[in-house]
């Protein structure tokens, strides 16, 4: 995934190497994996979203796995799975 995270921008030479920390102030390196899964601020939003829409919380180690688990947590109805995909994206 190629998002303009601070880690990505440092790697591309757009930001200085000292500027790679997460915008939330949690102290982690701001990577895609960190923002969506392990950040104490932003990563925890997934459980909140899941509870708001009445879906079981998912726990995964990679973004593709998280997408699949979140989408499939909707059950067998295609319209509901599409809705879950829209929320995730």
VEXZAVO-58321 format. One record per atom (N, C-alpha, C): residue number from 1; x, z, y. Coordinates in pm, whole numbers, plus 32768, in hexadecimal, padded with zeros to 4 digits. Each point is the difference from the previous one (the first is absolute). Layout:
# VEXZAVO-58321
<rec><resi>NUM</resi><px>X</px><pz>Z</pz><py>Y</py></rec>
...
//
This chain:
# VEXZAVO-58321
<rec><resi>1</resi><px>8055</px><pz>8000</pz><py>7F8B</py></rec>
<rec><resi>1</resi><px>7FAB</px><pz>8000</pz><py>8075</py></rec>
<rec><resi>1</resi><px>805A</px><pz>8000</pz><py>807B</py></rec>
<rec><resi>2</resi><px>7FE4</px><pz>7FAA</pz><py>805E</py></rec>
<rec><resi>2</resi><px>8055</px><pz>7FF3</pz><py>8076</py></rec>
<rec><resi>2</resi><px>7FB6</px><pz>802D</pz><py>807D</py></rec>
<rec><resi>3</resi><px>7FF6</px><pz>8080</pz><py>8010</py></rec>
<rec><resi>3</resi><px>7FC4</px><pz>803A</pz><py>8077</py></rec>
<rec><resi>3</resi><px>806F</px><pz>8026</pz><py>8061</py></rec>
<rec><resi>4</resi><px>7FE4</px><pz>8001</pz><py>8081</py></rec>
<rec><resi>4</resi><px>8067</px><pz>8024</pz><py>8062</py></rec>
<rec><resi>4</resi><px>8017</px><pz>8097</pz><py>8006</py></rec>
<rec><resi>5</resi><px>8026</px><pz>8039</pz><py>7F8E</py></rec>
<rec><resi>5</resi><px>8021</px><pz>808F</pz><py>7FFF</py></rec>
<rec><resi>5</resi><px>8088</px><pz>8011</pz><py>8044</py></rec>
<rec><resi>6</resi><px>801E</px><pz>807A</pz><py>8024</py></rec>
<rec><resi>6</resi><px>8080</px><pz>8019</pz><py>8042</py></rec>
<rec><resi>6</resi><px>8075</px><pz>7FE0</pz><py>7FA3</py></rec>
<rec><resi>7</resi><px>7FF0</px><pz>801C</pz><py>7F7F</py></rec>
<rec><resi>7</resi><px>806A</px><pz>7FDE</pz><py>7FA0</py></rec>
<rec><resi>7</resi><px>801A</px><pz>7F6A</pz><py>7FFF</py></rec>
<rec><resi>8</resi><px>7F96</px><pz>7FB2</pz><py>8000</py></rec>
<rec><resi>8</resi><px>800A</px><pz>7F6E</pz><py>8002</py></rec>
<rec><resi>8</resi><px>8040</px><pz>7FD0</pz><py>8082</py></rec>
<rec><resi>9</resi><px>7FD8</px><pz>803A</pz><py>8070</py></rec>
<rec><resi>9</resi><px>8037</px><pz>7FD7</pz><py>8082</py></rec>
<rec><resi>9</resi><px>8093</px><pz>8025</pz><py>8010</py></rec>
<rec><resi>10</resi><px>8029</px><pz>8071</pz><py>7FC6</py></rec>
<rec><resi>10</resi><px>808D</px><pz>8026</pz><py>8001</py></rec>
<rec><resi>10</resi><px>8051</px><pz>7F9E</pz><py>7FAC</py></rec>
<rec><resi>11</resi><px>7FCC</px><pz>7FDF</pz><py>7F8A</py></rec>
<rec><resi>11</resi><px>8043</px><pz>7FA1</pz><py>7FA7</py></rec>
<rec><resi>11</resi><px>8012</px><pz>7F79</pz><py>8043</py></rec>
<rec><resi>12</resi><px>7FA0</px><pz>7FD6</pz><py>8050</py></rec>
<rec><resi>12</resi><px>8006</px><pz>7F7F</pz><py>8044</py></rec>
<rec><resi>12</resi><px>804F</px><pz>8006</pz><py>8083</py></rec>
<rec><resi>13</resi><px>8031</px><pz>8076</pz><py>8024</py></rec>
<rec><resi>13</resi><px>8050</px><pz>800E</pz><py>8078</py></rec>
<rec><resi>13</resi><px>7FB1</px><pz>8008</pz><py>8081</py></rec>
<rec><resi>14</resi><px>7F7F</px><pz>8019</pz><py>7FF7</py></rec>
<rec><resi>14</resi><px>7FAB</px><pz>8008</pz><py>8077</py></rec>
<rec><resi>14</resi><px>8004</px><pz>808C</pz><py>803D</py></rec>
<rec><resi>15</resi><px>800A</px><pz>8066</pz><py>7FAA</py></rec>
<rec><resi>15</resi><px>800C</px><pz>808A</pz><py>802D</py></rec>
<rec><resi>15</resi><px>8087</px><pz>8037</pz><py>7FD7</py></rec>
<rec><resi>16</resi><px>8036</px><pz>8062</pz><py>804A</py></rec>
<rec><resi>16</resi><px>807C</px><pz>8040</pz><py>7FD6</py></rec>
<rec><resi>16</resi><px>7FEA</px><pz>8054</pz><py>7F82</py></rec>
<rec><resi>17</resi><px>8068</px><pz>8014</pz><py>7FB2</py></rec>
<rec><resi>17</resi><px>7FF1</px><pz>8045</pz><py>7F80</py></rec>
<rec><resi>17</resi><px>7FCB</px><pz>808E</pz><py>800D</py></rec>
<rec><resi>18</resi><px>8014</px><pz>8040</pz><py>8070</py></rec>
<rec><resi>18</resi><px>7FCE</px><pz>8089</pz><py>8013</py></rec>
<rec><resi>18</resi><px>7F69</px><pz>8005</pz><py>8016</py></rec>
<rec><resi>19</resi><px>7FC0</px><pz>7F8E</pz><py>8012</py></rec>
<rec><resi>19</resi><px>7F71</px><pz>7FFB</pz><py>8021</py></rec>
<rec><resi>19</resi><px>7FA8</px><pz>7FE5</pz><py>7F86</py></rec>
<rec><resi>20</resi><px>802E</px><pz>8021</pz><py>7F89</py></rec>
<rec><resi>20</resi><px>7FB5</px><pz>7FDE</pz><py>7F87</py></rec>
<rec><resi>20</resi><px>7F9C</px><pz>806A</pz><py>7FD3</py></rec>
<rec><resi>21</resi><px>7FF3</px><pz>806C</pz><py>8049</py></rec>
<rec><resi>21</resi><px>7FA7</px><pz>806D</pz><py>7FD5</py></rec>
<rec><resi>21</resi><px>7F6D</px><pz>7FE1</pz><py>801C</py></rec>
<rec><resi>22</resi><px>7FAA</px><pz>8036</pz><py>7FAC</py></rec>
<rec><resi>22</resi><px>7F70</px><pz>7FEA</pz><py>8005</py></rec>
<rec><resi>22</resi><px>7FC6</px><pz>802A</pz><py>8088</py></rec>
<rec><resi>23</resi><px>7FA4</px><pz>7FB0</pz><py>8031</py></rec>
<rec><resi>23</resi><px>7FC0</px><pz>8019</pz><py>8081</py></rec>
<rec><resi>23</resi><px>7FAE</px><pz>8082</pz><py>7FFF</py></rec>
<rec><resi>24</resi><px>7FD9</px><pz>8030</pz><py>7F8A</py></rec>
<rec><resi>24</resi><px>7FB0</px><pz>807A</pz><py>7FFA</py></rec>
<rec><resi>24</resi><px>8051</px><pz>807E</pz><py>801B</py></rec>
<rec><resi>25</resi><px>8085</px><pz>7FF4</pz><py>7FFC</py></rec>
<rec><resi>25</resi><px>8055</px><pz>8075</pz><py>8016</py></rec>
<rec><resi>25</resi><px>8018</px><pz>8053</pz><py>7F84</py></rec>
<rec><resi>26</resi><px>7FDE</px><pz>7FCA</pz><py>7F8C</py></rec>
<rec><resi>26</resi><px>800F</px><pz>804C</pz><py>7F83</py></rec>
<rec><resi>26</resi><px>8091</px><pz>8006</pz><py>7FD1</py></rec>
<rec><resi>27</resi><px>8056</px><pz>7FAC</pz><py>8038</py></rec>
<rec><resi>27</resi><px>808D</px><pz>8003</pz><py>7FDC</py></rec>
<rec><resi>27</resi><px>802A</px><pz>7F9A</pz><py>7F98</py></rec>
<rec><resi>28</resi><px>7FA1</px><pz>7FB8</pz><py>7FC5</py></rec>
<rec><resi>28</resi><px>8020</px><pz>7F9A</pz><py>7F9C</py></rec>
<rec><resi>28</resi><px>8025</px><pz>7F7C</pz><py>803E</py></rec>
<rec><resi>29</resi><px>8041</px><pz>7FAC</pz><py>7FB1</py></rec>
<rec><resi>29</resi><px>801F</px><pz>7F78</pz><py>802D</py></rec>
<rec><resi>29</resi><px>7F7F</px><pz>7FAF</pz><py>7FFA</py></rec>
<rec><resi>30</resi><px>7FE0</px><pz>7FBB</pz><py>806D</py></rec>
<rec><resi>30</resi><px>7F82</px><pz>7FB7</pz><py>8009</py></rec>
<rec><resi>30</resi><px>8009</px><pz>7F7B</pz><py>7FB4</py></rec>
<rec><resi>31</resi><px>7FDC</px><pz>8005</pz><py>7F81</py></rec>
<rec><resi>31</resi><px>7FF7</px><pz>7F89</pz><py>7FAC</py></rec>
<rec><resi>31</resi><px>7F6D</px><pz>7FEC</pz><py>7FDB</py></rec>
<rec><resi>32</resi><px>7FE1</px><pz>7F8F</pz><py>7FC8</py></rec>
<rec><resi>32</resi><px>7F76</px><pz>7FE6</pz><py>7FD6</py></rec>
<rec><resi>32</resi><px>7FD4</px><pz>8067</pz><py>7F99</py></rec>
<rec><resi>33</resi><px>8054</px><pz>8017</pz><py>7F9C</py></rec>
<rec><resi>33</resi><px>7FE3</px><pz>8062</pz><py>7F97</py></rec>
<rec><resi>33</resi><px>7FE6</px><pz>808A</pz><py>803E</py></rec>
<rec><resi>34</resi><px>8053</px><pz>8027</pz><py>805D</py></rec>
<rec><resi>34</resi><px>7FF1</px><pz>8083</pz><py>8040</py></rec>
<rec><resi>34</resi><px>7F7C</px><pz>8009</pz><py>804D</py></rec>
<rec><resi>35</resi><px>7FE4</px><pz>7F9E</pz><py>8054</py></rec>
<rec><resi>35</resi><px>7F88</px><pz>8007</pz><py>8054</py></rec>
<rec><resi>35</resi><px>7F80</px><pz>8008</pz><py>7FAF</py></rec>
<rec><resi>36</resi><px>7FF7</px><pz>7FB1</pz><py>7F95</py></rec>
<rec><resi>36</resi><px>7F84</px><pz>7FF7</pz><py>7FB5</py></rec>
<rec><resi>36</resi><px>7FF4</px><pz>8067</pz><py>7F90</py></rec>
<rec><resi>37</resi><px>806F</px><pz>8031</pz><py>7FCC</py></rec>
<rec><resi>37</resi><px>7FF6</px><pz>8056</pz><py>7F8B</py></rec>
<rec><resi>37</resi><px>8038</px><pz>808C</pz><py>8011</py></rec>
<rec><resi>38</resi><px>8070</px><pz>8010</pz><py>8045</py></rec>
<rec><resi>38</resi><px>803F</px><pz>8084</pz><py>7FFE</py></rec>
<rec><resi>38</resi><px>8007</px><pz>8048</pz><py>8085</py></rec>
<rec><resi>39</resi><px>7FD9</px><pz>7FC1</pz><py>806C</py></rec>
<rec><resi>39</resi><px>8003</px><pz>8043</pz><py>8082</py></rec>
<rec><resi>39</resi><px>7F98</px><pz>8071</pz><py>8003</py></rec>
<rec><resi>40</resi><px>802C</px><pz>8075</pz><py>802C</py></rec>
<rec><resi>40</resi><px>7FA4</px><pz>8072</pz><py>8004</py></rec>
<rec><resi>40</resi><px>7F8D</px><pz>7FEA</pz><py>8063</py></rec>
<rec><resi>41</resi><px>8013</px><pz>7FAA</pz><py>8062</py></rec>
<rec><resi>41</resi><px>7F97</px><pz>7FE5</pz><py>8062</py></rec>
<rec><resi>41</resi><px>7FAB</px><pz>7F88</pz><py>7FD5</py></rec>
<rec><resi>42</resi><px>803D</px><pz>7F8C</pz><py>7FF2</py></rec>
<rec><resi>42</resi><px>7FB4</px><pz>7F86</pz><py>7FE5</py></rec>
<rec><resi>42</resi><px>7FDC</px><pz>7FEE</pz><py>7F6C</py></rec>
<rec><resi>43</resi><px>8057</px><pz>8029</pz><py>7FA7</py></rec>
<rec><resi>43</resi><px>7FE3</px><pz>7FF5</pz><py>7F71</py></rec>
<rec><resi>43</resi><px>7F87</px><pz>8051</pz><py>7FD6</py></rec>
<rec><resi>44</resi><px>7FEC</px><pz>8070</pz><py>8042</py></rec>
<rec><resi>44</resi><px>7F8F</px><pz>8057</pz><py>7FDD</py></rec>
<rec><resi>44</resi><px>7F79</px><pz>7FC6</pz><py>802D</py></rec>
<rec><resi>45</resi><px>8002</px><pz>7F9B</pz><py>8054</py></rec>
<rec><resi>45</resi><px>7F82</px><pz>7FC3</pz><py>802D</py></rec>
<rec><resi>45</resi><px>7FB4</px><pz>7FBE</pz><py>7F8E</py></rec>
<rec><resi>46</resi><px>8047</px><pz>7FD1</pz><py>7F97</py></rec>
<rec><resi>46</resi><px>7FBC</px><pz>7FBF</pz><py>7F90</py></rec>
<rec><resi>46</resi><px>7F9F</px><pz>805D</pz><py>7FBA</py></rec>
<rec><resi>47</resi><px>8025</px><pz>807E</pz><py>7FEE</py></rec>
<rec><resi>47</resi><px>7FA4</px><pz>805E</pz><py>7FC0</py></rec>
<rec><resi>47</resi><px>7F86</px><pz>8019</pz><py>8058</py></rec>
<rec><resi>48</resi><px>8014</px><pz>8003</pz><py>8083</py></rec>
<rec><resi>48</resi><px>7F91</px><pz>8010</pz><py>805D</py></rec>
<rec><resi>48</resi><px>7FA2</px><pz>7F88</pz><py>7FFA</py></rec>
<rec><resi>49</resi><px>8037</px><pz>7F89</pz><py>8002</py></rec>
<rec><resi>49</resi><px>7FB0</px><pz>7F86</pz><py>7FF6</py></rec>
<rec><resi>49</resi><px>7FB2</px><pz>7FFF</pz><py>7F7D</py></rec>
<rec><resi>50</resi><px>8043</px><pz>8021</pz><py>7F93</py></rec>
<rec><resi>50</resi><px>7FBD</px><pz>8003</pz><py>7F7D</py></rec>
<rec><resi>50</resi><px>7F8B</px><pz>8061</pz><py>7FFF</py></rec>
<rec><resi>51</resi><px>8013</px><pz>8076</pz><py>8038</py></rec>
<rec><resi>51</resi><px>7F93</px><pz>8062</pz><py>8000</py></rec>
<rec><resi>51</resi><px>7F8E</px><pz>7FD4</pz><py>805B</py></rec>
<rec><resi>52</resi><px>8020</px><pz>7FBE</pz><py>8070</py></rec>
<rec><resi>52</resi><px>7F96</px><pz>7FD2</pz><py>805C</py></rec>
<rec><resi>52</resi><px>7FA7</px><pz>7F96</pz><py>7FC2</py></rec>
<rec><resi>53</resi><px>8039</px><pz>7FAB</pz><py>7FAB</py></rec>
<rec><resi>53</resi><px>7FB0</px><pz>7F96</pz><py>7FC3</py></rec>
<rec><resi>53</resi><px>7FD1</px><pz>8023</pz><py>7F73</py></rec>
<rec><resi>54</resi><px>801B</px><pz>807B</pz><py>7FD5</py></rec>
<rec><resi>54</resi><px>7FD0</px><pz>802F</pz><py>7F7F</py></rec>
<rec><resi>54</resi><px>8049</px><pz>7FC4</pz><py>7F89</py></rec>
<rec><resi>55</resi><px>807E</px><pz>7FE4</pz><py>8011</py></rec>
<rec><resi>55</resi><px>8051</px><pz>7FC7</pz><py>7F96</py></rec>
<rec><resi>55</resi><px>8067</px><pz>8068</pz><py>7FD3</py></rec>
<rec><resi>56</resi><px>8021</px><pz>8000</pz><py>7F7F</py></rec>
<rec><resi>56</resi><px>8067</px><pz>8060</pz><py>7FD5</py></rec>
<rec><resi>56</resi><px>8087</px><pz>7FDF</pz><py>803F</py></rec>
<rec><resi>57</resi><px>804D</px><pz>8066</pz><py>8020</py></rec>
<rec><resi>57</resi><px>8085</px><pz>7FEB</pz><py>8039</py></rec>
<rec><resi>57</resi><px>805B</px><pz>7FBF</pz><py>7F99</py></rec>
<rec><resi>58</resi><px>805A</px><pz>7FAB</pz><py>802D</py></rec>
<rec><resi>58</resi><px>805E</px><pz>7FBF</pz><py>7FA7</py></rec>
<rec><resi>58</resi><px>808C</px><pz>8034</pz><py>801D</py></rec>
<rec><resi>59</resi><px>8051</px><pz>8001</pz><py>7F9A</py></rec>
<rec><resi>59</resi><px>808C</px><pz>8027</pz><py>8013</py></rec>
<rec><resi>59</resi><px>8055</px><pz>7F99</pz><py>7FB9</py></rec>
<rec><resi>60</resi><px>8059</px><pz>7FC3</pz><py>8048</py></rec>
<rec><resi>60</resi><px>8057</px><pz>7F9B</pz><py>7FC7</py></rec>
<rec><resi>60</resi><px>8087</px><pz>8005</pz><py>8045</py></rec>
<rec><resi>61</resi><px>8061</px><pz>7FBD</pz><py>7FC5</py></rec>
<rec><resi>61</resi><px>8087</px><pz>8002</pz><py>8034</py></rec>
<rec><resi>61</resi><px>8026</px><pz>7F82</pz><py>804C</py></rec>
<rec><resi>62</resi><px>7FB1</px><pz>7F95</pz><py>7FF1</py></rec>
<rec><resi>62</resi><px>801E</px><pz>7F83</pz><py>8044</py></rec>
<rec><resi>62</resi><px>7F83</px><pz>7FCD</pz><py>8047</py></rec>
<rec><resi>63</resi><px>8013</px><pz>7FB1</pz><py>8068</py></rec>
<rec><resi>63</resi><px>7F8E</px><pz>7FCA</pz><py>804A</py></rec>
<rec><resi>63</resi><px>7FA8</px><pz>7FA4</pz><py>7FAC</py></rec>
<rec><resi>64</resi><px>8039</px><pz>7FA6</pz><py>7FAF</py></rec>
<rec><resi>64</resi><px>7FA8</px><pz>7FAD</pz><py>7FAC</py></rec>
<rec><resi>64</resi><px>7FAB</px><pz>8054</pz><py>7FA1</py></rec>
<rec><resi>65</resi><px>803A</px><pz>8067</pz><py>7FC4</py></rec>
<rec><resi>65</resi><px>7FB3</px><pz>8058</pz><py>7FA8</py></rec>
<rec><resi>65</resi><px>7F94</px><pz>804A</pz><py>804C</py></rec>
<rec><resi>66</resi><px>8020</px><pz>802C</pz><py>807A</py></rec>
<rec><resi>66</resi><px>7F9E</px><pz>8047</pz><py>8051</py></rec>
<rec><resi>66</resi><px>7F8B</px><pz>7FA5</pz><py>8022</py></rec>
<rec><resi>67</resi><px>801C</px><pz>7F82</pz><py>8021</py></rec>
<rec><resi>67</resi><px>7F97</px><pz>7FA0</pz><py>801F</py></rec>
<rec><resi>67</resi><px>7FA4</px><pz>7FEC</pz><py>7F87</py></rec>
<rec><resi>68</resi><px>803A</px><pz>7FED</pz><py>7F8C</py></rec>
<rec><resi>68</resi><px>7FB1</px><pz>7FEA</pz><py>7F86</py></rec>
<rec><resi>68</resi><px>7FAC</px><pz>807B</pz><py>7FE0</py></rec>
<rec><resi>69</resi><px>803B</px><pz>8076</pz><py>8002</py></rec>
<rec><resi>69</resi><px>7FB6</px><pz>807A</pz><py>7FE2</py></rec>
<rec><resi>69</resi><px>7F90</px><pz>8017</pz><py>8064</py></rec>
<rec><resi>70</resi><px>801C</px><pz>7FED</pz><py>807F</py></rec>
<rec><resi>70</resi><px>7F9A</px><pz>8014</pz><py>8067</py></rec>
<rec><resi>70</resi><px>7F8D</px><pz>7F9E</pz><py>7FEE</py></rec>
<rec><resi>71</resi><px>8020</px><pz>7F83</pz><py>7FE5</py></rec>
<rec><resi>71</resi><px>7F9A</px><pz>7F98</pz><py>7FEE</py></rec>
<rec><resi>71</resi><px>7FAC</px><pz>801B</pz><py>7F83</py></rec>
<rec><resi>72</resi><px>8041</px><pz>8022</pz><py>7F92</py></rec>
<rec><resi>72</resi><px>7FB8</px><pz>8017</pz><py>7F83</py></rec>
<rec><resi>72</resi><px>7FB2</px><pz>8083</pz><py>7FFF</py></rec>
<rec><resi>73</resi><px>801F</px><pz>8059</pz><py>805C</py></rec>
<rec><resi>73</resi><px>7FB7</px><pz>807E</pz><py>8005</py></rec>
<rec><resi>73</resi><px>7F6E</px><pz>7FEA</pz><py>8028</py></rec>
<rec><resi>74</resi><px>7FE0</px><pz>7F89</pz><py>8030</py></rec>
<rec><resi>74</resi><px>7F78</px><pz>7FE0</pz><py>8029</py></rec>
<rec><resi>74</resi><px>7FA4</px><pz>7FE6</pz><py>7F8B</py></rec>
<rec><resi>75</resi><px>8038</px><pz>7FEC</pz><py>7F8B</py></rec>
<rec><resi>75</resi><px>7FAE</px><pz>7FE3</pz><py>7F8C</py></rec>
<rec><resi>75</resi><px>7FF5</px><pz>7F6A</pz><py>7FE8</py></rec>
<rec><resi>76</resi><px>7F99</px><pz>7FD8</pz><py>7FB5</py></rec>
<rec><resi>76</resi><px>7FF6</px><pz>7F77</pz><py>7FD2</py></rec>
<rec><resi>76</resi><px>7FBD</px><pz>7F9D</pz><py>805E</py></rec>
<rec><resi>77</resi><px>7FBD</px><pz>802D</pz><py>8067</py></rec>
<rec><resi>77</resi><px>7FBA</px><pz>7FA3</pz><py>8057</py></rec>
<rec><resi>77</resi><px>8062</px><pz>7FB2</pz><py>8058</py></rec>
<rec><resi>78</resi><px>7FF6</px><pz>7F7D</pz><py>7FFC</py></rec>
<rec><resi>78</resi><px>805D</px><pz>7FAA</pz><py>804A</py></rec>
<rec><resi>78</resi><px>7FF7</px><pz>8018</pz><py>8097</py></rec>
<rec><resi>79</resi><px>7F87</px><pz>8010</pz><py>8034</py></rec>
<rec><resi>79</resi><px>7FEF</px><pz>8015</pz><py>8090</py></rec>
<rec><resi>79</resi><px>8044</px><pz>8082</pz><py>802B</py></rec>
<rec><resi>80</resi><px>7FF5</px><pz>8066</pz><py>7FAF</py></rec>
<rec><resi>80</resi><px>803F</px><pz>8081</pz><py>8021</py></rec>
<rec><resi>80</resi><px>8099</px><pz>7FF5</pz><py>7FFA</py></rec>
<rec><resi>81</resi><px>8033</px><pz>7FB8</pz><py>7F9C</py></rec>
<rec><resi>81</resi><px>8092</px><pz>7FEC</pz><py>7FF7</py></rec>
<rec><resi>81</resi><px>8031</px><pz>7FB3</pz><py>807A</py></rec>
<rec><resi>82</resi><px>7FB6</px><pz>7F9B</pz><py>802C</py></rec>
<rec><resi>82</resi><px>8025</px><pz>7FB3</pz><py>8077</py></rec>
<rec><resi>82</resi><px>8001</px><pz>8059</pz><py>807B</py></rec>
<rec><resi>83</resi><px>7F9E</px><pz>8059</pz><py>800A</py></rec>
<rec><resi>83</resi><px>7FF9</px><pz>805F</pz><py>806E</py></rec>
<rec><resi>83</resi><px>807B</px><pz>805A</pz><py>8000</py></rec>
<rec><resi>84</resi><px>8029</px><pz>8030</pz><py>7F8B</py></rec>
<rec><resi>84</resi><px>8074</px><pz>8057</pz><py>7FF5</py></rec>
<rec><resi>84</resi><px>8080</px><pz>7FB3</pz><py>8026</py></rec>
<rec><resi>85</resi><px>8008</px><pz>7F82</pz><py>7FDA</py></rec>
<rec><resi>85</resi><px>8073</px><pz>7FAF</pz><py>8025</py></rec>
<rec><resi>85</resi><px>8008</px><pz>7FF2</pz><py>8099</py></rec>
<rec><resi>86</resi><px>7F8E</px><pz>7FEA</pz><py>803D</py></rec>
<rec><resi>86</resi><px>7FF9</px><pz>7FF3</pz><py>8092</py></rec>
<rec><resi>86</resi><px>802F</px><pz>8081</pz><py>8043</py></rec>
<rec><resi>87</resi><px>7FD4</px><pz>8071</pz><py>7FD1</py></rec>
<rec><resi>87</resi><px>802A</px><pz>8081</pz><py>8039</py></rec>
<rec><resi>87</resi><px>8096</px><pz>8010</pz><py>7FF1</py></rec>
<rec><resi>88</resi><px>8035</px><pz>7FE3</pz><py>7F8B</py></rec>
<rec><resi>88</resi><px>8090</px><pz>8012</pz><py>7FE8</py></rec>
<rec><resi>88</resi><px>8052</px><pz>7FA6</pz><py>805C</py></rec>
<rec><resi>89</resi><px>7FD4</px><pz>7F82</pz><py>800C</py></rec>
<rec><resi>89</resi><px>804C</px><pz>7FA4</pz><py>8055</py></rec>
<rec><resi>89</resi><px>7FF1</px><pz>8022</pz><py>8093</py></rec>
//
